[in-house]
Amino acid sequence: MSAAPVFLTEPGDLDGLAPGEVFWLRGAEARHAAVVQRRGAGERVDVVDTAGVRLVGTVASTAVGTRRATESDAVAVEVVQVCREPVPEPALVLVQALAKGDRDERAVEAATEVGVDRVVPWQAQRSIVVWRGQRAAKSRALWLGTVRAAAKQSRRAWVPPVAEAVDLRGLTTLAVTTRASGGVVLVLDAEAPLPLADVALPTCGEVVVVVGPEGGIAQPELDALTAAGALAARLGPHVLRTSTAGPVALALLAQRLGRW
C-alpha cells in the first residue's frame, strides 16, 4: 500500500507512460489534489487506474479554478515510476445481504478498506430492504461510489467490482462455480461448529464470505447453500452486526493468507 495520497483515473489512462513524462490529472480529482488537499509542486502523489496500475509521481504544476470543479482543472504529475500490482490470489469476495439503514453500505465500505476483491449484493429472505427496478440501479450505484471512495481512501490500486444483486438461486450457483474452480464459500453462522480459524483455505480461486441480514440467514437458505458446497463457519464467541461481521471475517482471512 502506498503512503502517498491516491487519486483516481480510468483503466488504460496510465498505459505507456515512462519515467520523466508528465501525466495530466483532470477534473474533480485534480481539484481534490490541488484545492482540498493543497498538493503543491514537488510533493509526492500516486495516481491509480482502479485496475491495478499505479503511477508514482510528483506534482509539477497545478491549474485549477477558484470556484467549482470543471473539466479544465488539471494537475501535472511528473512520472517517477509506473507499476502494475498483481491480482491477489486467492481473491476475497464479500456476499453482503441487503440491510436496512446504511448497515450494508458500511459493511461494503469497511470491507473495501480491509482488502476485499469483489462485492456481491444478496437479496436474502430476511432482508428488509428490497432492490427492484430503479431502486436496484440507484442502490448499486451507491455501493459502487462507496467502494470507489473507500479504495481511494485506503490507497488501493484496485477498485473492487460490485456485481448485480443475486437471490438465493444466484448465490447457490455462485457457490457451485466457486467450488468447481478450487475456491471455498463460507457462510457466517454463529451456531456453526467449525471455527473460521480452522477452515482450510485454497491457494487459488476465491474465498467467498456470505453475511446475512439483521435477522440472520434463514434455515432453508443455509441448507441450500451447504447443499451447494458452502461451509457454515463460526466467526467468534460473539454475534456481530451485519455491518461488522464481513469486514472482521475478511480481516482475519487476509491475515491468514499473508496479505497483512
C-alpha positions as CSV (number, residue, x, y, z in Angstrom):
1,M,0.0,0.0,0.0
2,S,1.2,3.5,-0.8
3,A,1.9,6.1,1.9
4,A,1.2,8.9,-0.6
5,P,-2.3,10.3,-1.3
6,V,-4.0,8.4,-4.2
7,F,-6.0,10.0,-7.0
8,L,-8.1,8.1,-9.5
9,T,-8.2,7.9,-13.2
10,E,-9.7,5.2,-15.6
11,P,-8.3,1.9,-16.8
12,G,-5.9,2.4,-19.7
13,D,-5.1,6.0,-18.9
14,L,-1.7,5.2,-17.4
15,D,-0.6,2.7,-20.2
16,G,2.6,3.6,-22.0
17,L,3.9,6.2,-19.5
18,A,7.6,6.2,-18.7
19,P,9.7,8.0,-16.0
20,G,10.2,11.6,-16.7
21,E,7.0,12.0,-18.7
22,V,4.0,14.1,-17.5
23,F,0.5,12.8,-16.8
24,W,-2.3,15.3,-16.5
25,L,-4.8,14.6,-13.7
26,R,-8.0,16.3,-14.7
27,G,-11.5,17.3,-13.4
28,A,-12.7,16.6,-9.9
29,E,-9.6,14.5,-9.0
30,A,-7.4,17.4,-10.0
31,R,-9.4,19.8,-7.9
32,H,-9.3,17.4,-4.9
33,A,-5.5,17.2,-5.2
34,A,-4.9,21.0,-5.6
35,V,-7.7,22.6,-3.6
36,V,-8.9,20.1,-1.0
37,Q,-5.5,18.5,-0.2
38,R,-3.5,21.6,-1.3
39,R,-0.8,19.5,-3.0
40,G,1.9,21.7,-4.5
41,A,4.9,21.4,-6.7
42,G,7.4,18.7,-5.7
43,E,5.0,16.8,-3.4
44,R,4.6,13.0,-3.9
45,V,1.3,11.7,-5.2
46,D,0.1,8.4,-6.7
47,V,-2.4,8.1,-9.5
48,V,-4.1,4.7,-9.9
49,D,-6.3,3.4,-12.8
50,T,-8.6,1.4,-10.5
51,A,-7.4,-1.8,-12.3
52,G,-4.0,-2.4,-10.7
53,V,-1.8,0.2,-12.3
54,R,-0.1,2.7,-10.0
55,L,1.7,5.9,-11.1
56,V,4.2,7.1,-8.6
57,G,5.0,10.8,-9.2
58,T,5.4,14.3,-8.0
59,V,3.3,17.4,-8.7
60,A,4.9,19.5,-11.4
61,S,2.2,22.3,-11.6
62,T,-1.5,22.9,-11.0
63,A,-4.1,24.8,-13.0
64,V,-7.3,24.8,-11.0
65,G,-10.1,27.4,-10.9
66,T,-11.3,29.0,-7.7
67,R,-15.0,28.2,-7.7
68,R,-16.1,24.8,-8.7
69,A,-14.7,21.7,-10.5
70,T,-14.6,21.8,-14.3
71,E,-13.0,19.6,-16.9
72,S,-10.4,22.3,-17.4
73,D,-9.0,21.7,-13.9
74,A,-5.7,19.9,-14.2
75,V,-2.6,18.9,-12.2
76,A,0.6,18.0,-14.0
77,V,2.2,14.9,-12.4
78,E,5.8,14.1,-13.4
79,V,6.1,10.3,-13.6
80,V,8.7,8.7,-11.3
81,Q,7.6,5.1,-11.8
82,V,4.6,3.1,-13.2
83,C,4.0,-0.3,-11.7
84,R,1.3,-3.0,-12.0
85,E,0.1,-4.6,-8.8
86,P,-0.8,-8.2,-9.3
87,V,-4.3,-9.6,-8.7
88,P,-4.3,-11.1,-5.2
89,E,-4.9,-14.9,-5.1
90,P,-7.0,-16.4,-3.8
91,A,-9.4,-13.5,-4.2
92,L,-11.6,-12.4,-1.3
93,V,-15.2,-11.9,-2.1
94,L,-17.9,-10.5,0.2
95,V,-21.5,-11.5,-0.4
96,Q,-23.4,-8.9,1.7
97,A,-27.1,-9.3,2.4
98,L,-29.1,-6.1,1.9
99,A,-29.8,-4.5,5.2
100,K,-31.8,-1.5,6.5
101,G,-30.4,1.9,7.1
102,D,-26.8,2.1,5.8
103,R,-25.6,-1.0,7.5
104,D,-24.9,-2.9,4.3
105,E,-23.2,0.1,2.8
106,R,-21.0,0.5,5.9
107,A,-20.1,-3.2,5.6
108,V,-19.0,-2.7,2.0
109,E,-17.0,0.4,2.8
110,A,-15.0,-1.3,5.6
111,A,-14.6,-4.5,3.5
112,T,-13.0,-2.4,0.8
113,E,-10.6,-0.8,3.2
114,V,-9.7,-4.3,4.5
115,G,-8.9,-5.5,1.0
116,V,-12.0,-7.3,-0.5
117,D,-11.6,-8.0,-4.2
118,R,-15.2,-8.3,-5.2
119,V,-18.6,-7.5,-3.7
120,V,-21.9,-9.2,-4.4
121,P,-25.2,-7.8,-3.0
122,W,-27.6,-10.5,-1.8
123,Q,-31.4,-10.2,-1.6
124,A,-31.8,-12.6,1.3
125,Q,-35.1,-13.9,2.6
126,R,-35.0,-11.8,5.7
127,S,-33.6,-8.6,4.1
128,I,-36.0,-5.8,4.9
129,V,-34.6,-3.7,2.0
130,V,-35.6,-4.8,-1.5
131,W,-33.8,-3.8,-4.6
132,R,-36.2,-3.7,-7.6
133,G,-36.3,-1.6,-10.7
134,Q,-34.9,1.9,-10.4
135,R,-34.1,1.4,-6.8
136,A,-31.9,-1.5,-7.6
137,A,-29.9,0.6,-10.1
138,K,-29.6,3.6,-7.7
139,S,-28.7,1.4,-4.7
140,R,-26.0,-0.5,-6.7
141,A,-24.7,2.9,-7.9
142,L,-24.4,4.0,-4.3
143,W,-22.4,0.9,-3.4
144,L,-20.2,1.5,-6.5
145,G,-19.5,5.0,-5.3
146,T,-18.8,3.8,-1.7
147,V,-16.4,1.2,-2.9
148,R,-14.6,3.7,-5.1
149,A,-14.2,6.2,-2.3
150,A,-13.1,3.6,0.2
151,A,-10.5,2.2,-2.2
152,K,-9.2,5.8,-2.8
153,Q,-9.1,6.5,1.0
154,S,-7.2,3.2,1.7
155,R,-4.8,3.9,-1.2
156,R,-5.6,0.8,-3.2
157,A,-4.7,0.4,-6.9
158,W,-7.6,-1.9,-7.4
159,V,-11.2,-0.8,-7.0
160,P,-13.3,-3.9,-6.3
161,P,-16.2,-4.5,-8.7
162,V,-19.8,-4.6,-7.4
163,A,-21.9,-7.3,-9.0
164,E,-25.6,-7.2,-9.7
165,A,-27.7,-8.3,-6.8
166,V,-28.3,-12.1,-6.6
167,D,-31.1,-14.1,-5.0
168,L,-30.7,-17.5,-3.4
169,R,-30.7,-19.2,-6.7
170,G,-27.9,-17.0,-8.0
171,L,-26.0,-17.4,-4.7
172,T,-26.2,-21.2,-4.9
173,T,-24.9,-21.0,-8.5
174,L,-22.0,-18.9,-7.2
175,A,-21.3,-21.5,-4.6
176,V,-21.2,-24.3,-7.1
177,T,-18.9,-22.5,-9.6
178,T,-16.6,-21.3,-6.8
179,R,-16.2,-24.8,-5.5
180,A,-15.6,-26.1,-9.0
181,S,-12.8,-23.6,-9.6
182,G,-11.0,-24.6,-6.4
183,G,-12.3,-22.0,-4.1
184,V,-14.3,-22.1,-0.9
185,V,-17.6,-20.5,0.2
186,L,-18.0,-19.6,3.9
187,V,-21.4,-18.8,5.3
188,L,-21.1,-17.0,8.7
189,D,-23.2,-18.7,11.2
190,A,-22.9,-18.1,15.0
191,E,-24.0,-21.7,15.7
192,A,-21.7,-23.5,13.3
193,P,-19.3,-26.0,15.0
194,L,-16.5,-25.1,12.6
195,P,-14.5,-22.0,13.6
196,L,-13.4,-19.7,10.8
197,A,-9.8,-20.1,12.0
198,D,-9.9,-23.8,11.3
199,V,-11.2,-23.6,7.7
200,A,-8.7,-24.9,5.1
201,L,-8.0,-22.1,2.7
202,P,-7.3,-22.6,-1.0
203,T,-4.3,-21.3,-2.9
204,C,-6.3,-20.2,-5.9
205,G,-9.8,-19.3,-6.9
206,E,-11.9,-17.3,-4.5
207,V,-12.7,-17.3,-0.8
208,V,-16.3,-16.2,-0.6
209,V,-17.7,-14.9,2.7
210,V,-21.5,-14.8,2.9
211,V,-23.1,-12.5,5.5
212,G,-26.8,-12.5,6.3
213,P,-29.1,-9.6,7.2
214,E,-30.1,-8.4,10.6
215,G,-32.4,-11.3,11.2
216,G,-29.8,-13.8,10.2
217,I,-29.8,-16.4,7.4
218,A,-32.9,-18.4,7.2
219,Q,-32.5,-22.2,7.7
220,P,-33.7,-23.0,4.2
221,E,-31.1,-20.6,2.8
222,L,-28.4,-22.2,4.9
223,D,-29.5,-25.7,3.8
224,A,-29.4,-24.7,0.2
225,L,-26.0,-23.2,0.4
226,T,-24.4,-26.1,2.2
227,A,-26.0,-28.5,-0.3
228,A,-24.3,-26.4,-3.0
229,G,-20.9,-26.9,-1.3
230,A,-20.7,-24.0,1.1
231,L,-19.3,-24.4,4.6
232,A,-21.0,-22.9,7.7
233,A,-18.3,-21.2,9.8
234,R,-18.4,-19.6,13.2
235,L,-16.7,-16.2,13.4
236,G,-16.1,-16.0,17.2
237,P,-17.8,-16.1,20.6
238,H,-19.9,-13.0,19.9
239,V,-22.7,-12.3,17.4
240,L,-21.7,-9.3,15.3
241,R,-23.9,-6.9,13.3
242,T,-24.3,-7.4,9.6
243,S,-22.3,-4.2,9.2
244,T,-19.2,-5.6,11.0
245,A,-19.3,-9.4,10.5
246,G,-18.0,-9.3,6.9
247,P,-15.1,-6.9,7.5
248,V,-14.0,-8.7,10.6
249,A,-14.1,-12.1,8.8
250,L,-12.2,-10.6,5.8
251,A,-9.5,-9.1,8.1
252,L,-8.9,-12.5,9.7
253,L,-8.8,-14.2,6.4
254,A,-6.4,-11.6,4.9
255,Q,-4.1,-12.2,7.8
256,R,-4.2,-16.0,7.3
257,L,-3.5,-15.5,3.6
258,G,-0.4,-13.4,4.3
259,R,-1.8,-10.2,3.0
260,W,-1.4,-8.4,6.4
